[in-house]
Structure formats: C-alpha cells, structure tokens
Amino acid sequence: MTRIKKGTTLHKKRKNVLRDAKGFRWGRKNKFKAAKEALMKAWSYTYRDRKAKKREMRKLWNIAINTACRKNGTNYREFIYNLKRKNVELDRKVLSTLAKERPETFKKIVEMVKE
C-alpha cells in the first residue's frame, strides 16, 4: 500500500480554520490549536444565542404589548386571555408591531376584545 502524507488536506484544513478565526485577539487568530479551540467555543455560543435571541425577542414583544394595553385600560394578561377566548389569531410579533407603529389600530383591537 502506498503512503499518504495528507499534506494538501492538512494545509487546507489549517487555512480554513485560521480564515474563520480572523479577527480574534492575540494568538487565537494565527495559532492553529488556539484558533480551533476558540472557534469551537465561538460556534457553541453562536448556537446557544440563536435560541436565546428568540426568547429575547418574545420578551420585548410582550413588553411592547403590555405597555400599549395599559395605555388602553387593560393589562397584558387579560388582553391575551380575551384574544384567545375570541379566537383572534394574531401572534405577539404582529401585535407588538401594531402597538408601536399603528396605535389606533391596536386600540380598536383592544376595544373589540374587551366586549
């Protein structure tokens, strides 16, 4: 069997890792082992924070809806309960956008749900 030295594949792997670590500080940008460890950590944070971003956005939508509801004489809990009871299928993202950009429309929704 012939001997395979992996020169080109190893060089390509190192080049790709160092390219991805570009912009890191100190030796983590140009030392292969440090760069590989830093990338593994960075990618795990990236994965984690993609999930956290969704949670954060939902919290912000809830806060925006709550403030708009309070301006219109109700609170978030009652508003969401009444929405479900009346079978209004608007999600929190849409309600938040309405509350911020079109308060008069949001006010009509609140009045409709209160009845």
C-alpha positions in Angstrom: 0.0 0.0 0.0 1.2 3.5 -0.7 1.9 6.1 1.9 -0.4 9.1 2.1 1.0 12.1 3.8 -2.1 14.4 3.9 -0.1 17.5 3.2 -2.6 19.3 1.0 -5.7 18.3 3.1 -4.0 19.3 6.3 -2.9 22.6 4.8 -6.4 23.3 3.6 -7.9 22.5 7.0 -5.5 24.8 8.8 -6.1 27.6 6.2 -9.9 27.3 6.7 -9.7 27.3 10.5 -7.4 30.3 10.5 -9.6 32.1 8.0 -12.6 31.6 10.3 -10.6 32.8 13.3 -9.7 36.1 11.5 -10.4 39.0 13.8 -9.8 37.1 17.1 -7.3 38.6 19.5 -3.8 37.5 20.4 -2.6 34.1 19.4 -6.1 32.8 18.8 -6.1 34.3 15.3 -2.8 32.7 14.0 -2.0 29.7 16.1 -3.9 26.7 14.8 -4.6 24.9 18.1 -5.7 28.1 19.9 -7.8 29.1 16.9 -9.5 25.8 16.7 -10.4 25.9 20.4 -11.6 29.5 20.2 -13.8 28.6 17.2 -15.3 25.6 18.9 -16.3 27.9 21.8 -17.5 30.7 19.5 -19.7 28.3 17.5 -21.2 26.8 20.7 -22.0 30.4 21.8 -23.5 31.1 18.4 -25.7 28.0 18.5 -26.8 28.9 22.1 -27.5 32.5 21.3 -29.6 31.8 18.2 -32.0 30.2 20.6 -31.7 33.0 23.2 -32.4 35.6 20.6 -35.8 34.1 20.0 -36.6 34.3 23.7 -35.4 37.9 24.0 -37.5 39.0 21.1 -40.6 37.4 22.6 -39.9 39.2 25.9 -39.6 42.5 24.0 -42.8 41.9 22.1 -44.6 41.1 25.4 -43.3 44.3 27.0 -44.5 46.4 24.0 -47.9 44.8 24.0 -48.2 45.3 27.8 -47.4 49.0 27.6 -49.9 49.5 24.8 -52.5 47.6 26.7 -52.0 49.6 29.8 -52.4 52.8 27.8 -55.8 51.4 26.6 -57.1 50.5 30.0 -56.3 46.8 30.4 -53.3 44.7 31.1 -51.3 42.1 29.1 -52.8 39.0 30.9 -56.4 40.0 30.4 -55.7 41.1 26.8 -54.1 37.8 25.8 -56.8 35.8 27.6 -59.6 37.6 25.8 -57.8 37.3 22.4 -57.7 33.5 22.9 -61.3 33.5 24.0 -62.5 35.5 20.9 -60.3 33.2 18.6 -58.3 36.2 17.3 -55.2 34.6 15.8 -52.7 37.4 15.8 -49.3 36.5 17.1 -47.2 38.6 19.5 -44.9 39.9 16.8 -47.8 41.4 14.8 -49.5 42.7 18.0 -46.2 44.4 19.0 -45.7 46.0 15.6 -49.3 47.3 15.7 -48.8 48.6 19.2 -45.7 50.6 18.1 -46.5 51.7 14.6 -50.3 51.8 14.5 -51.6 52.6 18.0 -55.1 53.5 16.7 -55.5 50.0 15.1 -54.2 48.4 18.3 -56.8 50.4 20.3 -59.6 49.1 18.1 -58.4 45.5 18.7 -58.3 46.1 22.4 -61.9 47.5 22.3 -63.1 44.6 20.2 -61.6 42.1 22.6 -62.9 43.8 25.7 -66.6 43.4 24.6 
